[in-house]
Amino acid sequence: MTSSLITKKIIANSIKRLMENESFTKISVRDIMIHCEMRRQTFYYHFKDKYELLGWIYKEETKENITDFIEYEKWENIFNQLFEYFYQNQRFYRNAFQVYEQNSFNQYLFEHTKNLYFKIINELLIESEIVVSDEDKDLIASFYSHGFVGIIKDWIEHNCNVEPSIMSSLMKNMINGQLLLSLQQSSNNRVEKKYEKNY
Amino acid sequence: MKKITNNVQHIIRDMLQGFQFENNDRVCYNSKHNIIYRKDLAQQNVAIISGGGSGHEPADFGYVGEGMLSISINGNIFVPPTPEQILAAIRLTDKKQAVLLIIKNFQADVQNFLSAESLAKEEGRSIDHVIVNDDVSVEDAVSYSKRKRGVAGTILVHKILGAAAAEGYSLQQLKNLGSSVIKNLHTLGVALSPANNPNQTEPSFTLNDNEVYYGVGIHGEKGYRKEEFCSSEKLAIELINKLKSLYRWKQGDKFAILINGLGATPLMEQYIFANDIRRLMQLENIDVRFVKVGTHLTSIDMKGISISLLKIEDPEWEKWLKSDVTVSSW
């Protein structure tokens, strides 16, 4: 039997629902498959174990919510959606962050957030007509993405006590103010370096 | 490129005559203006007229008949009918009959239909219009605003307004109903290969054999992303995720679905895609009240598929979607 992406999603949905009320360690493959009304064997056609399933959710859902929207939505709207998504799924994620054996969340969220920051940086550069080296772009995108992952995790761990729309506005303000400033500084440094070279 | 045509100049005429040959018991063909209309036109209180460029068959003539359209006006390939053609269609109705125009939101279409509408008003006719703008692909990569052209969802507008008109709705009621339906209607598609227009030597875009193009328009307007083809499931997930982001639906929301082949997509593939949509909507706990699968509004021989969702705000919409019609392509 070949694997089905939608079957994977159905199985993922079941573990997410179960993890809203139960710790990951207490949930068995049997529980998951009873919840989604499928045969236990079907699980193993799609995942090696529940750790792999958890990693798949991190990977798939961060990609679907960030990278897949890059050509479809303004980055401001992607942030709104992203905060809303984590807000809706906060109980699952709070529980999932306790699973130390599967900690690929940071890696995947970082990877896709960085794609988003590249989009933002490129748009800001075009708007402000400044030039920044690829190296600096990468560094700035990494810096902000690591910050974003940390912010998301803290926010979820603190029960998302700030409204998602407010969180999203904070991020947008930060981008419109400080990110642009970082880019301008990088651009100035570039000019200074060039200047030093010439003399 | 082999095409079952004769003289390219006569494509539209030849096609419409063929259609009338098949349906001569219930429709007439006006060869001067390329109009298909119901034989029993005079019996309707409000005549519903639609049309546009050809190349989108069976839209719109395939929906002329009891319970849907009264008249369809057919322009050249991807070119809307002229104001003269549209006015000629309006004049086929009795002066006492009201007329509602269903216009797809393309600049030239809107311009020509509204120009004909104002001429008809000068003749003292009672006439109004609705403009369908269900296309939610991306206009450009700067604003990311949605393109809002009129595409496959138009067929659901034809169906609902046609049924309501048959039930005796007035012109104003039909206009209001159309506006509410259109606000809740979104369409997004994916192309596997471009359309080959018999009037042009080159296809409207190029794709590698293994690629798909999300968000392509019905005249080959740019899509928003090309990527490697993986499976029908992947296409369904991509399109549903985008539609979900626009509707922000809640569990239990009621929807109607139109799955539409873009011209050269076999029904087998359309139903496989429909099955993927079924599973995804179930996962989202959406209450699907109506489903239609088939080739309805095409882009000549484009390979690909679109999905139109209509959020059902009023149970009457469901009733009208399900009511009987006598048309060739519903």
Interface residues (C-beta under 8 A of the other chain):
Chain A: S4 L5 I6 K9 I10 N13 E64 D68 F69 E71 Y72 E73 K74 N77 Q81
Chain B: V138 A141 S143 Y144 G215 Y224 R225 S231 E233 K234 A236 I237 E238 N241 K242 S245 D276 R279 L280 L283
